[in-house]
Amino acid sequence: MTISKQEARNRATRNWAQWRLLIANMVTYRDLYFMDDDDIAEANAALDIHIENERKEMNRNRK
């Protein structure tokens, strides 16, 4: 039996830190298997920094 769309959304929300890294192509599903919560938190912080730096660079190029 397949889970409902609502249950899939609930799971995705609950596991967003992992899905975010997958969607950003920072890690593979296999990589996530070996990562602990601290690794996942650090990788998400690194992604945040990367996004911030890209935005700053884009803003500099617009001026």
URQUI-V917139 format. One record per pair of residues at least 24 apart in sequence whose ideal C-beta (glycine too) atoms are under 10 Angstrom apart, sorted by the first residue. I is the first residue (numbers start at 1). J is the second residue. D is the distance in whole Angstrom. If there is no record, write none. Layout:
# URQUI-V917139
i=I j=J d=D
i=I j=J d=D
This chain:
# URQUI-V917139
i=15 j=40 d=10
i=16 j=44 d=9
i=17 j=41 d=7
i=17 j=43 d=8
i=17 j=44 d=5
i=18 j=43 d=9
i=18 j=44 d=9
i=20 j=44 d=6
i=20 j=47 d=7
i=20 j=48 d=10
i=21 j=46 d=10
i=21 j=47 d=7
i=24 j=50 d=9
i=24 j=51 d=9
i=26 j=50 d=9
